[in-house]
Amino acid sequence: MAGPDQAAQHTTTEVLHQRKSLGKCPVKMAMTGMAFAGIVGFFVLYSKKKPEASALDVAKVTAGVAHPDNTHPRH
C-alpha cells in the first residue's frame, strides 16, 4: 500500500485525465438518446392505448403527425 509520501510525489498534470477523450461522438450520442426516448415513448403510449387503436395510430401520435381521424374511435 502506498504511503502518504508517495502520493505527494505526483504532479497536478497526472491527475486522472478524465477530460482527455470522450471516446464517442457527441452527435451520435445525442441521436441515440433521442431514438431511445422515442422508443420508450412509443411503448408507454402503446401500453395505454384504447383497444380500437392500432400500432400505426400510436406511432403517428408519438411522431406528432396524427390527425383527428387517427385519434378518434372508428365507427
trRosetta pair geometry for C-beta under 8 A, 3 or more apart (Angstrom, degrees):
i j d omega theta_ij theta_ji phi_ij phi_ji
2 6 4.3 -110 -168 78 103 137
2 7 6.1 117 130 -51 122 83
3 6 5.4 102 56 6 67 99
3 7 7.6 -128 104 -4 40 89
4 7 5.6 -52 -149 34 40 113
4 8 6.6 41 154 -22 67 104
5 8 5.8 -53 -153 31 35 113
5 9 7.3 47 149 -34 61 98
6 9 5.7 -43 -160 12 40 119
7 10 6.6 -43 -173 12 43 109
10 14 4.8 -114 -169 73 100 132
10 15 7.4 116 141 -70 124 67
11 14 5.4 98 60 3 72 102
12 15 5.9 -22 -165 -15 49 119
14 17 7.9 -45 -164 -38 35 96
17 20 4.4 12 172 -32 98 126
22 26 6.9 6 123 -58 167 86
24 28 6.3 -115 172 74 95 114
24 29 5.3 93 123 -56 126 112
25 28 4.2 75 74 9 104 108
25 29 6.8 -177 88 -10 53 84
26 29 5.5 -55 -145 38 35 113
26 30 6.2 37 156 -21 68 104
27 30 5.8 -53 -148 35 31 110
27 31 6.4 29 153 -16 64 106
28 31 5.7 -54 -145 39 32 110
28 32 6.2 34 154 -20 65 107
29 32 5.7 -54 -146 37 30 112
29 33 6.3 33 154 -20 63 106
30 33 5.7 -54 -149 36 31 113
30 34 6.4 30 154 -18 64 105
31 34 5.8 -53 -147 36 32 110
31 35 6.3 32 154 -19 65 106
32 35 5.7 -54 -146 37 31 111
32 36 6.3 33 154 -20 64 106
33 36 5.6 -53 -146 36 30 112
33 37 6.3 30 155 -18 65 105
34 37 5.7 -53 -147 37 32 111
34 38 6.3 34 153 -20 64 106
35 38 5.6 -54 -149 36 32 113
35 39 6.4 32 153 -19 65 105
36 39 5.8 -53 -148 35 31 111
36 40 6.4 29 155 -15 65 106
37 40 5.8 -54 -146 39 31 110
37 41 6.2 35 153 -22 64 108
38 41 5.5 -54 -145 37 30 114
38 42 6.4 35 154 -23 64 102
38 62 6.6 101 -164 162 80 117
39 42 5.7 -49 -150 30 31 113
39 43 6.6 22 156 -11 63 105
40 43 6.1 -60 -150 40 31 105
40 44 6.3 33 153 -21 66 106
41 44 5.7 -54 -146 35 31 111
41 45 6.3 24 158 -12 66 107
41 62 5.4 137 117 -142 107 105
42 45 6.1 -63 -151 42 27 105
42 46 5.9 27 154 -21 66 112
42 58 6.5 99 -159 137 75 107
42 59 6.4 17 -131 -101 116 65
42 62 4.7 5 -91 -101 74 165
43 46 5.3 -50 -136 39 33 114
43 47 6.2 36 160 -23 65 103
44 47 6.0 -55 -150 33 27 109
44 48 6.7 5 156 -1 61 112
45 48 6.0 -72 -149 48 32 100
45 49 6.4 57 151 -59 68 91
45 58 5.1 158 116 -159 110 101
45 61 6.1 -168 -179 93 153 122
45 62 5.7 -158 31 -72 151 97
46 49 5.6 -26 -148 -12 34 120
46 55 6.5 18 -122 -123 118 78
46 58 4.8 80 -86 173 75 165
49 53 4.4 -114 -180 70 116 131
49 57 7.5 122 -145 89 134 110
49 58 5.4 -71 -77 -80 139 119
50 53 4.9 97 58 -8 81 104
50 73 7.1 -81 121 -86 154 93
52 73 5.2 56 80 -135 153 85
52 74 6.0 -156 170 27 124 89
53 57 4.5 -120 -165 80 90 141
53 58 6.2 98 143 -50 122 86
54 57 4.9 108 53 1 71 99
54 58 7.4 -133 100 0 44 85
55 58 5.6 -53 -152 37 38 113
55 59 6.3 42 149 -22 68 104
56 59 5.5 -50 -146 35 34 113
56 60 6.5 37 153 -21 64 103
57 60 5.8 -53 -151 33 31 112
57 61 6.6 29 152 -16 64 105
57 66 7.0 65 -165 -121 65 121
57 70 4.7 170 -135 -174 86 89
57 71 7.1 154 -174 -79 111 45
58 61 5.7 -55 -149 37 33 110
58 62 6.2 36 152 -21 66 107
59 62 5.6 -53 -145 37 32 114
59 63 6.2 22 158 -11 66 109
60 63 6.0 -60 -144 44 29 104
60 65 5.3 -94 -159 77 79 82
60 66 4.0 111 127 -79 103 81
60 67 7.9 -52 158 8 138 63
60 70 5.0 -71 86 -173 146 162
61 64 7.6 36 -180 -74 30 30
61 66 4.4 6 -79 -27 59 148
61 70 6.9 -169 -53 125 85 122
61 71 6.7 102 -86 -88 116 102
63 66 7.8 128 62 -30 79 78
66 70 4.2 -123 -154 78 93 138
66 71 5.7 87 153 -45 130 103
67 70 5.5 100 53 5 61 101
67 71 7.6 -152 97 3 33 94
68 71 5.8 -72 -143 47 38 101
68 72 5.7 22 167 -15 78 114
69 72 6.5 -54 -124 39 28 100
